[in-house]
Amino acid sequence: MLRREAKSLLAILDLGAAELSIILTDDGAIRQLNRDFRGKDMPTDVLSFPQLDGAFDGSLPACNPITDAPSPLPLGDIVISVDTARCQAAALHQPAADRLRTLLIHGLLHLLGYDHERSSSAARRMFARERELAARLDQRIARMPRKTNVAAKVPRANRHS
């Protein structure tokens, strides 16, 4: 589900040629990452590790600047704690899948340069963008054809005894 949603989000953002890594983990592992990379010795819901230096300007170069080859540009890694996502989902009275989607969008926006910790106006912009992307993702998924059970559509063979 997250893979499909991530691909859809990249397409919505015109970043279909970008590469994104999503890691689902537990509170212990994300706590260690949070401690090692942010100096905060506690679990968190999502961490983002951009692969690009500097601010992302929203466009993809013709060639990957790291390898100088025409390959997908690696945006970065999004690490999500499933433990924390489940707890948050329960507290918000929502399905865990919905919370995971929100954390995916949140992490992706961090990779694209959004940072809610800079200022209250930056937080308002980021959370408004989160809501916009969630709505666009809902619309896109609603238009996708639903997978049907192929076996149910196959006529039964006539059996002769």
Secondary structure, 3 states (H helix, E strand, C coil): CHHHHHHHHHHHCCCCCEEEEEEEECHHHHHHHHHHHHCCCCCCCEEEEECCCCCCCCCCCCCCCCCCCCCCEEEEEEEEEHHHHHHHHHHHCCCHHHHHHHHHHHHHHHHCCCCCCCCHHHHHHHHHHHHHHHHHHHHHHHHCCCCCCHHHHCCCCCCCC
